[in-house]
Amino acid sequence: MKKGILVVSFGTSHLDTMEKTIQVLEDEIAEKFPEYKVYRAFTSRMILRKLKREKGLEIDTVEQALERMAGDGIRGVIIQPTHIINGIENDRMLEDVRKQEDQFEWIRIGKPLLSSADDYKKAVHAVMAETESAPGEVLALMGHGTDHHANAAYPMLEYTFHILGYGQVLVGTVEGFPDLNNVMTKFKICGAEKVALMPFMLVAGDHAKNDMAGEEDSWKSEMENAGYEVRVILKGLGELKGIRRIFEEHIREAAG
């Protein structure tokens, strides 16, 4: 029976970070699971339109990818999202999958990055293993955030950093809680002077380059205006081996 793995990402229109993150992850999955054919889908319609319009790149939606897989004679499917949390994008992905499930003998679904207590611990160790920080420097991680209840993952992530001994790490979000003001309040509490700023997102795309590291109206500019010395680490989570390993583990779990 022909089997396939569909790797589902929110997507990015920044090809530089796509190559270092999504492409590397998909290549490693293909290498680790040679009995499966690997396919790609993005969930952001806006990014799909932008890629087609500006780069001439056509990438499948989840429904299109599943149709393509069925057409290729794939009968068994593992769907592995690269989403960070079990939020809105993951819910939409599951809805799209349900519409196509009768085309296959079986579909199994892997979990997003932060799905169990072990995942949080592994993610913390993965970040700290490949992120250098200077003495006295606070590491501020910028997640996306959401009004979905799954946003609770971000405070839980910070808590996990702290109980594992990394009290110098703070977590904030662009569109949820805690926000930039909450993070900067904690700077005052811990007496921070130097800050390393890094995205807690799969790719270092638009949010990382503009909302986090931009010269105006960004986390970096707000922190510098408040007198902090800021160092930017423009690296997506997909560049970290330990993070990619968590996704591979979720595929193994789904495969049974």
Buried (B, 14 or more C-beta within 10 A) or exposed (E): EEBBBBBBBBBBBBEEBBEBBBBBBBEBBBEBBEEBBBBBBBBBEEBBEBBEEEEEEEBBBBBBBBBBBBEEEBBBBBBBBBBBBBBBBBEBBBEBBEEBEEBBEEBBBBBBBBBEEEBBBBBBBBBBEBBEBEEEBBBBBBBBBBEBEBBEBBBBBBEBBBEBEBEBBBBBBBEBBBBBEBBBEBBEEEEBEBBBBBBBBBBBBBBBBEBBBBEEEBBBBBBBEEEBEBBBBBBBBBBBEBBBBBBBBBBEBBBE
